[in-house]
Amino acid sequence: MVQDVSTHRTVLLEEAVAALRVKPDGHYIDATFGRGGHSRLLLSKLSPLGRVIAFDKDLEAVAEARTVDDPRFSIRHEGFSHLSQMRACTAAGLLMDLGISSPQVDNPLRGFSFRHEGPLDMRMDTTRGQSVAQWLADASVESISQVIRDYGEERFAGQIAKAIDCRRREHGAIRGTAELAEVVAGAVKTREPGKDPATRTFQALRIYINAELEELRQGLEASLKVLQPGGRLVVISFHSLEDRIVKQFIAAHSREVFDRHAPFAAPKILQFKALARVRPSAKEVASNPRARSAVMRVAERCGVAA
């Protein structure tokens, strides 16, 4: 069932599309369609020759995208790893809005939230791969601890992994979100005021099961191929792990590199020019609290694409 689009409010909507510096005849990639806020605004700024190609792994997002009745728009049921299949130097802009959407969080059947009882799934694409419940049923204590520590930056990762192992040995595999949240709460003895003990663990498991950081790296690398010279890369992230990857990628490609073994050789030309780091306004955060952690980074493609 397609979720009500009205439950989702696109973060940094106007700012992201403005950062793309839209050319009416340009072709643009919306790498995370979600519920289509960015794609629809992009389409409103394009001429009949313009195009928006959207990607999303989530079947509900794809279903929503198929309601867009516009010959300039197309949707692909794929993730960032498939961006490299696009033709070289064809995109005037690439937008990546990371994380999960409100309809995904608010649908108990998806298992993303510890606030709603539901199956412990968390897959963006429910047609493939293991659910979190399936992975937790067989993963070693060491693997669980490492995932929660690395992807959730959780200092109690070891205690949580041991508590999960104890629970499954005594009562069988953990199947539901409420059960996992209860186990985590029992293992985490202290937490920042107003923050649920399960927050970091749920984030970590979601990122791991969907290979989100690996796909992000692949999508960023693909931008070097698909963006035209002068094309814009706009990435909106929602936690430090994502933002760090984006920041380091742009920085690494925004400086000339000299070969110290060939000091008189010409440096490798820079491939991006970093342009901006944007945070939501106080007004947007007040009206949409889920925007409070968003960071948008903007870069422009230089030279000739690889």
Beta strands, then each sheet from edge to edge (+ up, - down):
strand 1: 27-30
strand 2: 51-55
strand 3: 73-76
strand 4: 91-97
strand 5: 227-237
strand 6: 272-278
strand 7: 295-301
sheet 1: 3+ 2+ 1+ 4+ 5+ 7- 6+
end
